[in-house]
Amino acid sequence: MYPSVILVTGVRNSRRLIVFAALVALLVGVVSVVPAGAAESWWAQVAKPYRGVTITGISESTPPSKYMQQVLAPAFEKETGIRVKFEVTSWDQMYDKEI
């Protein structure tokens, strides 16, 4: 069985797409840190409607995913106000939970 492509339409799905995009940005480490007293970052501005929302991700236990869980997720939360629940686990458990 091959993965399928899902087209996202509508307001509800647009919100999911934006939250998904935020998670993807977190996964690739696109988090900017703004010095105290500086103007609000682009991330903080666009995340305003989603402050308090929780996004959830899972990855197998590797050094990059542990770094994401321990460093990038807290930085993303601080920058955007979007809570990140990111689980690092074995590949088998990750696969079972994603399916």
Buried (B, 14 or more C-beta within 10 A) or exposed (E): EEEEEEEEEEEEEEBEEBBBEBBEBBBEEEBEEEEEEEEEBEBBEEBEEBEEBEBEBBBEBEEEBEEBBEEBBEBBBEBBBBBBEBBBBEEEEBEEEEE
